[in-house]
């Protein structure tokens, strides 16, 4: 899985942007399956689509 750059509007901190920043921080860690599960969970909570 290649690293993806996620774009967030940092002027307005939101729950969604916090999750995206958390995913960015952990993007290089764990297995591909773990990252996919985290990404899917974040999408289900926030409605953000990659």
VMD Tcl script that draws the C-alpha trace (Angstrom):
set ca {
  {0.00 0.00 0.00}
  {1.45 3.33 -0.96}
  {1.33 6.33 1.33}
  {-1.43 8.76 0.46}
  {-1.32 12.44 1.26}
  {-4.57 13.56 2.84}
  {-5.60 17.17 2.53}
  {-7.14 18.80 5.58}
  {-8.23 22.37 6.23}
  {-6.19 23.04 9.37}
  {-7.86 26.40 10.07}
  {-10.89 24.69 11.57}
  {-9.90 21.77 13.79}
  {-12.60 19.12 13.67}
  {-13.01 15.54 14.71}
  {-12.63 14.50 11.07}
  {-9.37 16.43 10.58}
  {-8.01 14.99 13.83}
  {-8.66 11.45 12.58}
  {-7.04 12.25 9.24}
  {-3.94 13.63 11.01}
  {-3.85 10.53 13.22}
  {-3.99 8.28 10.15}
  {-1.18 10.30 8.56}
  {0.94 9.85 11.69}
  {0.48 6.08 11.63}
  {0.57 5.66 7.84}
  {4.07 4.16 7.91}
  {3.32 1.77 10.76}
  {1.53 -1.54 10.96}
  {0.38 -3.87 8.23}
  {-1.62 -2.89 5.19}
  {-4.65 -4.61 6.69}
  {-4.41 -2.58 9.91}
  {-4.19 0.69 7.94}
  {-7.18 -0.30 5.78}
  {-9.24 -1.06 8.89}
  {-8.29 2.30 10.45}
  {-9.11 4.14 7.23}
  {-12.47 2.39 6.88}
  {-13.33 3.17 10.50}
  {-12.42 6.84 10.04}
  {-14.53 7.02 6.87}
  {-17.51 5.48 8.63}
  {-17.23 7.97 11.51}
  {-16.62 11.08 9.44}
  {-17.95 10.44 5.95}
  {-14.52 11.26 4.49}
  {-13.82 9.32 1.32}
  {-10.27 8.72 0.13}
}
mol new
graphics top color blue
foreach p $ca { graphics top sphere $p radius 0.5 }
foreach p [lrange $ca 0 end-1] q [lrange $ca 1 end] { graphics top cylinder $p $q radius 0.2 }
display resetview
